Amino acid sequence: MGPTRTQFIQCAPAALAVAPLITGPWSALVAAAAGAGAWALNTSAPVLRSLIACGSTATGCGIAAHEVLASGMDPLFALGLAVPAGAAALAHHRNTAGGPPALPATVTPAPGGQSSQEQVITAWWAEFICGPTQTEGRKLIQAGAVLAHLALDVGDDHLSFTGVITVPQGQQVRVKAADIASVYNVPVSQVEMGDPKHYAPNALPVTVHLKKAASQPQIAVGAPTTPEEVWAAHVAVPEGAMPGTTLALTRYDGPLDWEGIATRDRKAIGTVNVQDLAGNLDLETIQIALAPTDKPSQMGVRVMEEHALMHGTMLSSVVDELTMDSRGYVRLGTYTDALAALVPLAQPGSGARHLYLVGGSRSGKSGILEQILLSAHRSRIAAILASPQAGTIAGAHLSAHCGDGLDEAMGALRLAYAMMLDREARYRSPSFPFTDPLILTVIDEAHMLLSVSSPYHAEAKTIVEQLTRRSLKRGIGVVLATQTPLAEDLGNSTIIRSQLLIGGGAVFLRCAKGQGSLVGVNAVEGAEGIDLSRIPSSWPGQYAKVADRDMSGLDTEAAAGPEDATFGLGYLLTPGSQAVQFRSLHLDVPPASLAGHLPPVAVEDCDAWQHREAITRTPMVDQRGKNLIGSLADLLAAAQKRPATPSPQQAPADPAGPAAPTDGQELIKPRILELLREQSIPMTAETLARKLGTSVQKVKPRLSELKKRDEVTNENGLWRAA
């Protein structure tokens, strides 16, 4: 392959070799043969130029010496002509002995000419910035702002040029970095201009990176990179989350997807602050899952990029595990290691168990309560449900008694307390197994009864404190659900939460921002440092799915999948262990549909149950909220004295009014019967009162009277015509 066009032009002095043909054909032929040989060997342009110059000089000197000797002149003259020929030969040897010189990284244009790259850069500058432009009507950025002292910096992974923007004396450079970036189609960050404060107004240096090398992460010398190194540098140090521990990886699929065992030499690790650990590892708390092992000196650690519980476990696939096993456990969900997450509803040889449930709106709290009601039903455990917010629990009909609504929920608490007093009177020395069924008192939205703002605050707080303290050995457990772990939701009672945690366990789901921190006064042993508000409401990528809109109308048949939100995702805490991340079962089918045809488990036929209608309406504290009734006999006596007690929400009756009923109470009974027969559906007392346009306190006594006549029936708080 011959020389390029540029080499051919640069080697134009080869024409000098033609001149000697006139005077010295033999030497000219030798020079021409040497040049042709170099050309055929694809010699570089500098070597070819050096060879031509040397050949031309030597040929000219040889011809001149030949003419001197032929004319009879002094031979010393011919010898003198050998000096320039020898000098040319030495120069050629010096130019070629070390090989072709390396090109500098910065290409400076030779005087009088530019490389092809420099010509393109200059042409674009003139076309769009300074002019003269080749396009008619084009508006220049600043006419006359030429680019002087252009220099290129060319590399394998970068290409840039530098120069000085120059305008005539008396003018100021107005070309901006954004203008240059738009001309050469590069980001503004790749244009560097000098500070005008440090340069003359009419001359400003500029550097443009046309192709920039990819930035490499700057890792300090000795900085930890592997999980073991990061652990040793930030977690195992004295001020870290797990001081004195070492990490041994059991699985590694990347820096954000690994598992390992943290070990402390012959010392218990104790409880771990998850938020501190996440800070040490520079991760979100939801990306870390801890799993206690059989050894107190070891703790399993898992870091997840895609959450292991994102796809959930279907309720319908684990129906058999919803029934209580021989140890009293039922399945509530799944841990991050795919093992079943179990909670106790009873303890063999001891009694029932408590459960503390915390979760905000759309966290999955109601779904867990439905699971618990289903598990109790399948395990033949009777349930007393107190639901202040009416109509929120789909499986309410599985309970033996349902208090649906604020007043009815308070009545359900009174009934549960009465059942405890009844069993205490009958079982002075409790021994298991009981012939009576276990009872689960489920309290949803407990803050509506326990908080200071509740009209039932004092009574509800006192009853729940006594239930959580005394009911376990009587076979009565408490499942209490609130929206936050704050003390205010429990009526500022430390007794309730401590007894719930000691007597069973806790489930912590997502809470509203600022209301889910388990630190300070809200700290829970085994769950230190967990901030429930940091549990995300959706998985990564969910926002992109929401943005992909389908405008065909509302899909009324679509059901939410486990990947659509993080409902049910949280932490499960059992006594004496660390809070472990888990997710409750995904309700792919309504839990009540798995109950089968078995009727709700009934409570034993005892004095408290026989007088339940009167007991649910009888306050158990005095007007100051004190002096709780302490025995079943006193409670039954108080219930017989007060057949109907006004609700704290109800306005007091007018003392100046007549003693006899003024709204035709006898007329309410036919209206109740007519309404129940027309609707053909069961209704609560609140619903009946609303439809009849009267108060609940005036409807409930009439319902009791109708029931005594066998004209209506009551099943779990739902009334229907007989």
Secondary structure, 3 states (H helix, E strand, C coil): CCCCHHHHHHCHHHHHHHCHHHHCHHHHHHHHHHHHHHHHCCCCHHHHHHHHHHHHHHHHHHHHHHHHHHCCCCHHHHHHCHHHHHHHHHHHHHHHHCCCCCCCCEECCCCCCCCHHHHHHHHHHHHHHHCCCCCCCCCCCCCCCEEEEEEEEECCCCEEEEEEEECCCCCCCCCCHHHHHHHHCCCHHHEEECCHHHCCCCEEEEEEEEECCCCCCCCCCCCCCCHHHHHHHHHCCCCCCCCCEEEEEEEECCCCCEEEEEEECCCCCCCCCHHHHHHHHCCCHHHEEEEECCCCCEEEEEECCCCCCCCCCEHHHHHHHHCCCCCCEEEEEEECCCCEEEEECEECCCEECCEEEECCCCCCHHHHHHHHHHHHHHCCCEEEEEECCCCCCCCHHHCCEEEECHHHHHHHHHHHHHHHHHHHHHCCCCCCCCCCCCEEEEECCCHHHHCCCCCCHHHHHHHHHHHHHHCHHHCEEEEEEECCCCHHHHCCCHHHHHHHHHCCCEEEECCCCCCCECCHHHCCCCCCCCEHHHCCCCCCCHHHHHHCCCCCCCCCCCCCCCCCCCCCEEEEECCCCCCEEEEECECCCCHHHHCCCCCCCCCCCCHHHHCHHHHHCCCCCCCCCCCCCCCHHHHHHHHHHCCCCCCCCCCCCCCCCCCCCCCCHHHHHHHHHHHHHHHCCCECHHHHHHHHCCCHHHHHHHHHHHHHCCCEEEECCEEEEC
